[in-house]
Amino acid sequence: MWDETSGASGGPGNGDAPRAAGAAGCSGDGGDGADDGRNSGSPSSAASSPGVTPSGDPALPAALTGQKPDWKRCEAPGEAYGSSAQVPGGQWQCATVEAPLDYGDPAGETIGIALIRSKAKDPEKRIGSLLFNFGGPGGSGVAALPGAAEGYGSLHSRYDLVGFDPRGVAASSAVVCRGDKETARSLGLDATPDTAAEERTFMADAASFGKGCAERSGRVVPHVGTANAARDMDLIRHVLGDGELHYLGFSYGTELGGVYAHLYPQNVGRLVLDAVVDPSADYAGHSRNQTRGFQRALENYFKSRGIGAEEGTGRIVKLLRQLDRRPMPTADGRRLTEGLALTGIIQPLYSQSSWKYLTQALDAAEQGDGTGLLLMADSYNDRDENGRYGTQSHAQRAISCADAKGRVSPAEVRSRHLAEFTDVSPVFGPYLAWDLAGWCADWPVPGEWETPEVSADGAAPILVIGTTGDPATPYEGAKKMADELGKGVGVLITNKGEGHGAYGSGKCVTETVDAYLLEGKVPRNGKTCTS
């Protein structure tokens, strides 16, 4: 499955960092300015409490609910963050919050959840903490937030900006499943097998990934699911002293936010969900949605070049077939395979500002030089110049497979999904169809749900933002999320534009979100913006 990481994260496959709000139009403004019923002119006066424990969960012990984060200047990032991670500036502080490894046994073993914050610039008007998740799953908030914070200047005035590494990610007991050499070998395999031998190799590699997770990270793998991360967020809210959770979640972070709202509707403060994962899609449905979303983005890209959808798609399919037969040379001596080329095409589709680089790389590849596509694939795959790989993809897979019950056999791919997905997209369909079989093959733990539960009856209004040209989380998912959150809870904002994530890409969405988070102004359900 393709990475669901917001462009704000600075991680692989995520496009550009947040941009300053630019000129853009919006329509359907009638009704803007309604207050959410809380005093937006001063910090929250609600008393901080652990909240109502979700049904079936044992109460947390006082040793956890009574802890106080020990904020200190952040140290140099450890190995879990990769060689490119930077030491945050002096305004940033780091701490660790202890949470139950198993919420079914809250007095048992604990896991450390890494936090980072920068305090509100205007403490007299401080509202509280604003927690971020930039997606993935598997993205590090500790690494991402300092680099992204410039895009949240208006929010920083009245909020402490707070990022965290979800359990299983980076400094929060990172899931690690294999080493660099094995990762490089795996990325060179044929991920769209054409023969029985290629299929056996593909499935053997997939099974070895799950085995490696169990061997290297077996302590945490059973407990890294989204519901546990949502429970961690409520514990973070409590130990930070906030009576309600204020939250800005992108991409996978929208699923995390929706699950939080379901578990803790009474603790929902001001929540914004941007680039929304469809909560009604099951394991196969999620991949089908991505197949449709990336094909739509690719066709929009070709339209911007004056190339018809059928012609442009045909050119990509031709290139991929050539690479399947014979990988292409690149400047550093490595070869561009079909799979790496497809990843190199995916990477710039996350942000319209990167389309020009896709044009350069495709033109070069059609002339026999795969360097550009390989460089973009390396960026997506979090590969540095020394051949070292980050572990975000390990956490992404572990979290996804802890969540999803869906398991698909190679026979089911061949008999059902391959033709269906290829019909939706001849470019992306074959890869994502086979990915169904490989993603959670022989996974060491069963998935938790068919689809996540996000109904949040009684919660405060939650902003749900979908972009019409979003490749990784297609727009239709935002409608589903708003509906499933419940009447009077989900407030849908439609952003007419391209790219993965809307906040910071245009004046209309950015000002709407800022007014909600800073002043409690709830926009009209169904508002439309243009970026």
LUMVOLO-90069 format. One line per field, with one value per residue (C-alpha): residue in three letters; chain; x, y, z. Coordinates in steps of 0.05 Angstrom, whole numbers. Each point is the difference from the previous one (the first is absolute). Example, Ala and Ser with C-alpha at 12.3 -4.5 7.8 and 13.67 -1.06 7.14 Angstrom:
// LUMVOLO-90069
r	(ALA, SER) $
c	(A, A) $
x	(246, 27) $
y	(-90, 69) $
z	(156, -13) $
// end
This chain:
// LUMVOLO-90069
r	(MET, TRP, ASP, GLU, THR, SER, GLY, ALA, SER, GLY, GLY, PRO, GLY, ASN, GLY, ASP, ALA, PRO, ARG, ALA, ALA, GLY, ALA, ALA, GLY, CYS, SER, GLY, ASP, GLY, GLY, ASP, GLY, ALA, ASP, ASP, GLY, ARG, ASN, SER, GLY, SER, PRO, SER, SER, ALA, ALA, SER, SER, PRO, GLY, VAL, THR, PRO, SER, GLY, ASP, PRO, ALA, LEU, PRO, ALA, ALA, LEU, THR, GLY, GLN, LYS, PRO, ASP, TRP, LYS, ARG, CYS, GLU, ALA, PRO, GLY, GLU, ALA, TYR, GLY, SER, SER, ALA, GLN, VAL, PRO, GLY, GLY, GLN, TRP, GLN, CYS, ALA, THR, VAL, GLU, ALA, PRO, LEU, ASP, TYR, GLY, ASP, PRO, ALA, GLY, GLU, THR, ILE, GLY, ILE, ALA, LEU, ILE, ARG, SER, LYS, ALA, LYS, ASP, PRO, GLU, LYS, ARG, ILE, GLY, SER, LEU, LEU, PHE, ASN, PHE, GLY, GLY, PRO, GLY, GLY, SER, GLY, VAL, ALA, ALA, LEU, PRO, GLY, ALA, ALA, GLU, GLY, TYR, GLY, SER, LEU, HIS, SER, ARG, TYR, ASP, LEU, VAL, GLY, PHE, ASP, PRO, ARG, GLY, VAL, ALA, ALA, SER, SER, ALA, VAL, VAL, CYS, ARG, GLY, ASP, LYS, GLU, THR, ALA, ARG, SER, LEU, GLY, LEU, ASP, ALA, THR, PRO, ASP, THR, ALA, ALA, GLU, GLU, ARG, THR, PHE, MET, ALA, ASP, ALA, ALA, SER, PHE, GLY, LYS, GLY, CYS, ALA, GLU, ARG, SER, GLY, ARG, VAL, VAL, PRO, HIS, VAL, GLY, THR, ALA, ASN, ALA, ALA, ARG, ASP, MET, ASP, LEU, ILE, ARG, HIS, VAL, LEU, GLY, ASP, GLY, GLU, LEU, HIS, TYR, LEU, GLY, PHE, SER, TYR, GLY, THR, GLU, LEU, GLY, GLY, VAL, TYR, ALA, HIS, LEU, TYR, PRO, GLN, ASN, VAL, GLY, ARG, LEU, VAL, LEU, ASP, ALA, VAL, VAL, ASP, PRO, SER, ALA, ASP, TYR, ALA, GLY, HIS, SER, ARG, ASN, GLN, THR, ARG, GLY, PHE, GLN, ARG, ALA, LEU, GLU, ASN, TYR, PHE, LYS, SER, ARG, GLY, ILE, GLY, ALA, GLU, GLU, GLY, THR, GLY, ARG, ILE, VAL, LYS, LEU, LEU, ARG, GLN, LEU, ASP, ARG, ARG, PRO, MET, PRO, THR, ALA, ASP, GLY, ARG, ARG, LEU, THR, GLU, GLY, LEU, ALA, LEU, THR, GLY, ILE, ILE, GLN, PRO, LEU, TYR, SER, GLN, SER, SER, TRP, LYS, TYR, LEU, THR, GLN, ALA, LEU, ASP, ALA, ALA, GLU, GLN, GLY, ASP, GLY, THR, GLY, LEU, LEU, LEU, MET, ALA, ASP, SER, TYR, ASN, ASP, ARG, ASP, GLU, ASN, GLY, ARG, TYR, GLY, THR, GLN, SER, HIS, ALA, GLN, ARG, ALA, ILE, SER, CYS, ALA, ASP, ALA, LYS, GLY, ARG, VAL, SER, PRO, ALA, GLU, VAL, ARG, SER, ARG, HIS, LEU, ALA, GLU, PHE, THR, ASP, VAL, SER, PRO, VAL, PHE, GLY, PRO, TYR, LEU, ALA, TRP, ASP, LEU, ALA, GLY, TRP, CYS, ALA, ASP, TRP, PRO, VAL, PRO, GLY, GLU, TRP, GLU, THR, PRO, GLU, VAL, SER, ALA, ASP, GLY, ALA, ALA, PRO, ILE, LEU, VAL, ILE, GLY, THR, THR, GLY, ASP, PRO, ALA, THR, PRO, TYR, GLU, GLY, ALA, LYS, LYS, MET, ALA, ASP, GLU, LEU, GLY, LYS, GLY, VAL, GLY, VAL, LEU, ILE, THR, ASN, LYS, GLY, GLU, GLY, HIS, GLY, ALA, TYR, GLY, SER, GLY, LYS, CYS, VAL, THR, GLU, THR, VAL, ASP, ALA, TYR, LEU, LEU, GLU, GLY, LYS, VAL, PRO, ARG, ASN, GLY, LYS, THR, CYS, THR, SER) $
c	(A, A, A, A, A, A, A, A, A, A, A, A, A, A, A, A, A, A, A, A, A, A, A, A, A, A, A, A, A, A, A, A, A, A, A, A, A, A, A, A, A, A, A, A, A, A, A, A, A, A, A, A, A, A, A, A, A, A, A, A, A, A, A, A, A, A, A, A, A, A, A, A, A, A, A, A, A, A, A, A, A, A, A, A, A, A, A, A, A, A, A, A, A, A, A, A, A, A, A, A, A, A, A, A, A, A, A, A, A, A, A, A, A, A, A, A, A, A, A, A, A, A, A, A, A, A, A, A, A, A, A, A, A, A, A, A, A, A, A, A, A, A, A, A, A, A, A, A, A, A, A, A, A, A, A, A, A, A, A, A, A, A, A, A, A, A, A, A, A, A, A, A, A, A, A, A, A, A, A, A, A, A, A, A, A, A, A, A, A, A, A, A, A, A, A, A, A, A, A, A, A, A, A, A, A, A, A, A, A, A, A, A, A, A, A, A, A, A, A, A, A, A, A, A, A, A, A, A, A, A, A, A, A, A, A, A, A, A, A, A, A, A, A, A, A, A, A, A, A, A, A, A, A, A, A, A, A, A, A, A, A, A, A, A, A, A, A, A, A, A, A, A, A, A, A, A, A, A, A, A, A, A, A, A, A, A, A, A, A, A, A, A, A, A, A, A, A, A, A, A, A, A, A, A, A, A, A, A, A, A, A, A, A, A, A, A, A, A, A, A, A, A, A, A, A, A, A, A, A, A, A, A, A, A, A, A, A, A, A, A, A, A, A, A, A, A, A, A, A, A, A, A, A, A, A, A, A, A, A, A, A, A, A, A, A, A, A, A, A, A, A, A, A, A, A, A, A, A, A, A, A, A, A, A, A, A, A, A, A, A, A, A, A, A, A, A, A, A, A, A, A, A, A, A, A, A, A, A, A, A, A, A, A, A, A, A, A, A, A, A, A, A, A, A, A, A, A, A, A, A, A, A, A, A, A, A, A, A, A, A, A, A, A, A, A, A, A, A, A, A, A, A, A, A, A, A, A, A, A, A, A, A, A, A, A, A, A, A, A, A, A, A, A, A, A, A, A, A, A, A, A, A, A, A, A, A, A, A, A, A, A, A, A, A, A, A, A, A, A, A, A, A, A, A, A, A, A, A, A, A, A, A, A, A, A, A, A, A, A, A, A, A, A, A, A, A, A, A, A, A, A) $
x	(0, 24, 23, -54, 46, -17, 44, 13, 41, 64, 1, 1, -52, -32, 12, 18, -1, -60, -4, -23, -72, -8, -56, -58, -75, -55, -75, -58, 22, -70, -2, 74, 17, -46, 34, 13, -29, 65, 36, 51, 29, 37, 32, -45, -28, -20, 34, 49, -22, 17, -68, -49, 36, -26, -48, 37, 66, 27, 13, 71, 41, 18, 73, -18, -55, 41, 65, 27, 43, 72, 11, 73, 38, -2, 61, 29, -47, 15, 10, -76, -7, 50, 63, -35, -37, 19, 6, -59, 14, -1, -74, -15, -4, -5, -29, -26, -67, -8, -62, -22, 30, -66, -61, -32, 52, 12, 39, 49, 58, 4, 23, 31, -36, 48, -26, 26, -30, 10, -39, -52, 30, -54, -7, -53, -47, 20, -56, 37, 39, -10, 20, 22, 3, 28, -20, 34, -18, 69, 19, 39, -31, 62, 42, -53, -30, 61, 10, -73, -14, 11, -64, -39, 22, -70, -17, 66, -20, -52, 17, 58, 17, 9, 24, 8, 27, -57, 15, 45, 28, 71, 14, -64, 29, 8, -22, 59, -9, 62, 68, 23, 27, -64, -42, 40, -8, -75, -9, 33, -49, -57, -61, -47, 19, -12, 22, -9, 74, -6, -63, 36, 58, -48, -40, 62, 28, -67, -2, 72, -18, -53, 47, 53, -49, -16, 73, 25, -60, -45, -11, -36, -29, -64, -15, 14, -71, -37, -47, 58, 32, -66, 1, 70, -24, -51, 53, 44, -58, -9, 73, 8, -56, -52, -73, -14, 43, 15, 28, 22, 6, 21, -11, 6, -4, -73, -15, 36, -41, -65, 15, 18, -66, -38, 36, 0, -57, -6, 73, -3, 21, 16, 19, 19, 7, 35, 12, -49, 5, -67, -24, -49, 54, 23, 70, -12, -44, 55, 48, -55, -11, 74, 1, -55, 31, 69, -28, -42, 60, 42, -54, -4, 75, -4, -56, 45, 50, -53, 4, -62, -12, 1, 63, 37, -20, 21, 69, 10, -24, 48, 58, -16, -5, 68, 30, -32, 38, 65, 16, 29, 69, 7, 56, 22, 6, -63, -56, -71, -49, -74, -17, 49, -25, -72, 21, 37, -64, -42, 45, -11, -75, -8, 11, -16, 62, 41, -33, 56, 50, -43, 0, 76, 8, -50, 30, 69, -25, -32, 70, 32, 23, -33, 38, -57, -52, 50, 16, -74, -9, 58, -34, -65, 36, 40, 67, 60, 62, 36, -53, -32, -76, -47, -50, -64, -23, 10, -45, -50, -9, -1, -55, -41, 3, -16, -63, -27, -30, 3, 47, 2, 32, 38, -56, -51, 44, 4, -74, -32, 40, 52, -48, -44, 58, 33, -65, 0, 73, 46, 58, -13, -52, 46, 47, -55, -37, 62, 14, -64, 32, 69, -15, -22, 23, 10, -5, 16, -64, -72, -32, -49, -55, -31, -8, 14, -58, -2, -71, 5, -69, 2, 68, 13, 2, 59, 26, 9, 38, 5, 38, -31, 66, 31, 38, 12, -66, -52, -52, -57, 29, -12, -74, -2, 38, -46, -61, 27, 21, -74, -50, 23, 71, 32, 6, 22, 45, 13, 65, 1, 73, 57, 47, -2, -25, -33, 22, 52, -14, -49, -30, -70, 14, 55, -42, -60, 42, 34, -66, -25, 62, 13, -70, -46, -36, -32, -9, -63, -2, 15, 42, 43, 68, 47, 75) $
y	(0, 69, 46, 45, 53, 74, 47, 34, -58, 5, -76, -45, 6, 62, 59, 69, 31, 44, 64, 67, 14, 27, 33, -47, 4, -32, -7, -21, 45, 10, -20, 10, 29, -43, -12, -70, 19, 7, 63, 11, 62, -33, -65, -60, 1, -73, -40, -51, -72, -68, -1, -57, -65, -31, -57, -63, 34, -6, 66, 27, 0, 65, -11, 14, 52, 39, 5, 67, 5, 19, 50, 10, 27, -51, -42, -23, -47, -74, -53, -11, 67, -14, 38, 61, 19, 68, 24, 47, 72, 27, 15, -75, -45, -75, -48, -71, -22, -71, -38, -72, -47, -39, 41, -65, -3, 74, -16, -43, 16, 71, 31, 70, 48, 54, 72, 67, 69, 74, 43, 51, 66, 40, -34, 49, -22, -73, -49, -64, -54, -15, -72, -19, -65, 6, -69, -62, -39, -1, 73, 32, 63, 14, 4, 34, 55, 46, 3, 11, 50, 62, -18, 3, 69, 27, -62, 3, 67, -31, -74, -41, -39, -73, -59, -72, -66, -49, -67, -42, 62, 29, 18, -35, -70, -1, -62, -27, -59, -6, 31, 45, -55, -40, 63, 16, -71, 1, 66, -31, -58, -3, 23, -16, -73, -28, -72, -53, 8, 75, -9, -49, 49, 58, -37, -29, 70, 25, -56, 13, 72, -21, -52, 54, 46, -56, -17, 71, 36, -55, 37, 59, -28, -27, 69, 52, 6, 65, -9, -5, 62, 36, -22, 28, 66, 6, -15, 53, 49, -13, 4, 65, 29, 9, -12, -12, -25, 51, -37, 9, -66, -11, -62, -62, 51, 10, -74, 7, 62, -34, -60, 47, 37, -66, -23, 67, 43, 38, 22, 26, 73, 31, -56, 10, -59, 17, -49, -50, -75, -34, -34, -43, -33, -69, -29, -10, 62, 45, -24, 7, 72, 14, -31, 48, 60, -7, -13, 63, 40, -28, 20, 70, 4, -19, 49, 55, -19, -1, -76, -43, -49, -61, 22, 17, -63, -41, 32, -17, -72, -8, 26, -46, -61, 17, 5, -66, -33, 40, 48, 68, 28, 60, 49, -35, -69, -29, -23, 29, -58, 0, 5, 56, 39, -6, 26, 57, 18, -3, 45, 66, -12, 18, 74, 39, 42, -64, -15, 36, -49, -58, 29, 5, -71, -31, 35, -25, -71, -1, 16, -57, 37, -24, 46, 49, -53, -38, 62, 12, -74, 7, 60, -39, -61, 43, -22, 44, 8, -54, -52, 2, -4, 29, -44, 40, -52, -54, 36, 16, -74, -21, 50, -15, -75, 7, 38, -36, -70, -7, -52, -16, -61, 0, -42, 54, 53, -39, -19, 64, 61, 4, 12, 46, 44, 1, 23, 59, 16, -38, 37, -9, -56, -61, 23, 16, -65, -43, 43, -27, -69, 23, 56, -42, -69, -48, 59, -20, 31, 4, 66, 35, 23, -5, 76, 50, 25, 77, 17, 54, 16, 59, 25, 73, 18, -29, 31, -51, 25, -36, 22, -19, -20, -35, -61, -39, 13, 13, 54, -49, -23, 69, -6, -69, 25, 59, -45, -53, 49, 16, 55, 65, -27, -8, 67, -11, 49, -12, 26, 3, -12, -49, -33, -36, 47, 68, 41, 51, -10, 57, 58, -26, -67, 29, 58, -45, -48, 56, 33, -66, -18, 70, 28, -60, 22, -60, 7, -21, -74, -7, 62, -1, 31, 5, -7) $
z	(0, -15, 55, 30, 26, -5, -39, 67, 27, -39, -5, -61, -52, 28, -46, 26, 69, 17, -41, 24, -14, -71, -39, -11, -5, 41, -8, 42, 57, 29, 72, 15, 67, 43, 66, 26, 67, 37, 24, -56, 29, 58, 17, 12, 70, -1, 55, -26, 13, -27, -33, -3, -13, -65, 10, 19, 17, 72, 35, -5, 64, 35, -17, -73, 7, 52, -39, -21, -63, 15, -57, -19, -59, -56, -11, -66, -36, 10, -53, -4, -36, -55, -18, -29, 65, 28, 72, 13, 19, 71, 1, -2, 61, 3, 51, 7, 26, 25, -25, 9, -51, 5, 19, 22, 55, 17, 63, -38, -46, -29, -65, -7, -47, -24, -1, -27, 12, -11, 48, -22, -23, 36, 68, 25, -56, 2, -15, 15, -37, -74, -14, -71, -40, -70, -24, -26, 40, 28, -7, 56, 30, 40, -64, -43, 42, 8, -75, -13, 56, -44, -36, 65, 23, 14, 40, 38, 29, 45, 2, 24, -63, 21, -43, 20, -26, 2, 32, -45, -34, 6, 73, 24, -6, -75, -36, -40, -46, -44, -16, -56, -45, 4, -12, -62, -26, 14, -37, -61, -4, -50, 39, -58, -11, -70, 12, 54, 19, 7, 42, 47, 9, 13, 52, 34, 8, 28, 51, 21, 15, 51, 29, 8, 36, 49, 12, 8, 29, 27, 66, -32, -66, 33, 31, -54, -28, -10, 58, 49, -31, 11, 73, 4, -27, 56, 52, -32, 2, 74, 22, -39, 42, -55, 15, -74, -58, -54, -60, -72, -37, -72, -43, 45, 57, -20, 14, 66, 16, -19, 44, 57, -8, 3, 63, 36, -29, 66, -5, -71, -3, -68, -48, -73, -48, -66, -58, 26, 1, -18, 65, -39, -43, 20, -14, -74, -6, 26, -55, -52, 23, -7, -69, -21, 35, -30, -70, 7, 22, -58, -50, 30, -7, -74, -10, 27, -55, -55, -6, -2, 56, -46, -36, 64, 35, -60, 0, 74, -10, -58, 42, 58, -46, -29, 69, 21, -56, 7, 57, -21, 16, 46, 17, 64, -31, 29, -46, -3, 6, -15, 74, 14, -61, 24, 69, -35, -36, 63, 41, -38, -7, 74, -15, -63, 11, -14, -67, -37, 28, -23, -71, 1, 26, -49, -59, 20, 11, -69, -26, 40, 63, 64, 47, 15, 16, 43, 40, 14, 18, 49, 31, 9, 27, 49, -28, 14, -44, 40, -15, 69, 6, 52, 36, -10, -51, 53, 49, -55, -16, 72, 18, -62, 12, 74, -21, -61, 2, -75, -26, -75, -32, -66, -30, 18, -31, -65, -3, 25, 16, -55, -57, 41, 23, -68, -31, 48, -14, -48, 33, 75, 1, -9, 55, 50, -16, 14, 61, 30, 3, 23, 49, 60, -24, 59, 48, 72, 30, -26, -19, 46, -47, -69, 1, 55, 43, 0, 21, 53, 25, 48, -22, -17, -75, -37, -65, -57, -61, -66, -62, -67, -32, 60, -25, 65, 36, -54, 13, 9, 66, 31, -14, 31, 62, 10, -6, 47, 54, 6, -12, 32, 10, -68, -37, -72, -36, -74, -29, -75, -17, -7, 49, 66, 54, -3, 60, -21, -75, -6, 39, 4, 35, 43, 26, 12, 42, 37, 18, 26, 41, 26, 9, 0, -64, -32, -76, -37, -15, -74, -8, -64, -9, -60, 7) $
// end
